[in-house]
Amino acid sequence: MRYNGSFIEFETRFADQPLFPHGLKSIFISGDAQIGKDCVIFQQVTIGSNYVVNSKRAGAPIIGDNCLIGAGAQIIGAVKIGNNCRVGAGCVVFEDVPDNAVVVTSPARIIPRDKPSPAQFYAFRDGAWWYYADSSWVKETDSGSIGFLEKARTSAWTKQPIP
């Protein structure tokens, strides 16, 4: 579905219809994501898959029941948000959150690195993995990268379904 700057993949699994208090305003939800029942999702939220090769959290988010996701929050990768959770506005979540928890923002941190990290964005299209480089899409041919991406994608679809 594309509407009002939003994109919700057809394959996204919802336990029931979430509440969008401000309508569909710049909301992105990955097709591999699972959303529980009675969830409230505010504007400019991203619930996105992470298919970066060798990432510790490759896969898609699973959001439990009765969760509120504040404006501008980003939930990225194979993380599980427990039941009855609140994710504050502007939070970036990339770790599991236990039931009944509240996530709030913290000050920004700068993490220096010794070597560059590739920033390739992968997408699965037409039965193959593609990455974006040099202003165009390139078909991935490295068997190691493909194996990693397939494992992450498969695990996203084989997680326990939302009851």
FENHUNOR-V995910 format. One line per field, one symbol per residue. phi: phi as a letter, one per 30 degrees, with the letter a starting at -180 (. if undefined). psi: psi as a letter, one per 20 degrees, with the letter a starting at -180 (. if undefined). burial: 1 if it has 9 or more other C-alpha atoms within 8 Angstrom, else 0. A space follows every 10 residues. Layout:
phi: ???
psi: ???
burial: ???
This chain:
phi: .bahicbbde deccdaddcc ecidchcbbd dddbbddhcc bddiccbbdb cceiddbdkb dbcddhcccd eidbcbidcc cddicbcdei dccbbdbdei cccbdbddbc cdbdbdcdcd ccbcbhibcb bcahiadbdd bdddddeddd dddddddcde ddd
psi: pppljqooqh ippphaprpn hjanolpppq hiqppaqkqp orqkqpnqqo lppjqhlpbq qopaqlqpor pjqpopamqp paqkqporpj qopjqqprqk rpprrrqqqp oqqhqqpqlp pqqoqkjrpq qpqlkrpppp iohggggggg gggghhijrp qp.
burial: 0000111110 0111100101 0001111111 1111111111 1111111111 1100001111 1111111111 1111111111 1111111111 1111011111 1010100000 0000000000 0100000011 1100000001 0000110110 0110110000 010
